[in-house]
Amino acid sequence: MKWGIPHIIFMDLLEKFIQFNKKQNLFQPKDKLLLAVSGGVDSVVLCALCKEAGYDFAIAHCNFKLRGAASDSDEKFVQQLAETCNVPFYGTHFNTSTIVSETKKSIEEAARDLRYDWFAAIAKEHGFQFILTAHHADDNIETVAMNFFRGTGIKGLRGILPKHNNIVRPLLFARRAELEAFVQTNNLAFVTDHTNAENDYTRNYFRNEILPLVSKSYPHAKDNILKNIQRFTETEILYQQAIAIHVKKLVERKGVEVHIPILKLLKTVPLATVMYEIIKEYGFTAHQAGEAVLLLQRETGKYVSSATHRIIKNRHWLIIAAMQNTEALHILVEEKDTNIVFEAGELRMEKQDAAKFQPAADNLIATLDAAEITFPLLLRRWKMGDYFYPLGMKKKKKVNRFLNDLKLSLTQKENTWVLEMDKKIIWVVGKRIDDRFKVAPSTKNILTISYQPK
């Protein structure tokens, strides 16, 4: 195999390759690189360019056992390529057909998952900083076209990224025709996968049928898609910046839960898009974003579920909680709320004039100085580390110790809730208020909160 630089096309492509790497800051010249090599034109070019650039690399090849003797022949070719380049070779076999049958994935999806998982394992075991694949500009064109019809949103229209974590695609600047001219000019051997000419796979169908058909009416369609990829990449940056502003205004994190105020959300434009961007990381689909919007007008307790989480309507809030929590673990209490229904029962709030107030000695009723209370309050289960100043005491006490002193059972302790204000516990619900918020001779208005256990 020939690896010299006898032609100006090689020099042009090598220079573009090096400059693209520098511009995109893909990797450093001394980094250890693991090249994913199938033996086709694209990956052979990648090997040649890395060799001529003097990069430190090894070659990895997956034999998916999908084409019988041809798959084994490709493996031998890539192993010989590694020997010619004088670099390490890593190879593996997958019984892909069996795995597809067991996992119910498509062949494309199964093969992708298998190879990337294996590449990651090899890179970790042998200390490779980056995994390089030979995706080029035409692959990107096909990906964007498929994403457009699949419906992936603006993120899908930016196409394949040059770098994602430790996966690098340093040939995205090059068209397929450039790579083919490169191997012909330099007499480089490569293997041909006959399935690339078949339309059994989605990408092949777009490559062989859809895009050529579009190009008949729009001869510059592929070039226009490449230009749009750049535009959409920059648009997506602006989009994410705008989404971040919305998320900062709307999302309140309470422990492991996410709380979203409904009134603020209803004023958000575009509502469905912002909703989706907030909930997608919890396993919700774009279709379910519409269901979540409808949830805003439904009654308390209704919810929408993903595989891992629920979006729960809780009065004036949407609460995203892990699936095991059918009830919200943190409930925000607003000043205008009069009834708060939660997992352990119900709270009822009422303000009264101190001059007309008739006190009642009942632990299920909290009597508080209204002037000392600032809303919203947070209703939640108590946790280790919580403390308060029990009524009649000037020293703080751990809630855990307070509950132990009451000789409560483990179940009773686990079902104890607290009402919190600015990280200060004002009431261990149904047990004792905090001395700092008690009614004093100077109190003018009283806030009473009654607890009705379930």
Secondary structure, 3 states (H helix, E strand, C coil): CCCCCCCHHHHHHHHHHHHHHHHHCCCCCCCEEEEECCCCHHHHHHHHHHHHHCCEEEEEEEECCCCCHHHHHHHHHHHHHHHHHCCCEEEEECCHHHHHHHHCCCHHHHHHHHHHHHHHHHHHHHCCCEEECCCEHHHHHHHHHHHHHHCCCHHHHCCCCCEECCEECCECCCCHHHHHHHHHHCCCCCCCCHHHHCCCCHHHHHHHHHHHHHHHHCCCHHHHHHHHHHHHHHHHHHHHHHHHHHHHHHCEEECCEEEEEHHHHHCCCCHHHHHHHHHHHHCCCHHHHHHHHHHCCCCCCCEEECCCEEEEEECCEEEEEECCCCCCCEEEECCCCCEEEECCEEEEEEEEEHHHCCCCCCCCEEEEEHHHCCCCEEEEECCCCCEECECCCCCCEEHHHHHHHCCCCHHHHHCCEEEEECCEEEEECCCEEEHHHCCCCCCCEEEEEEEEEC
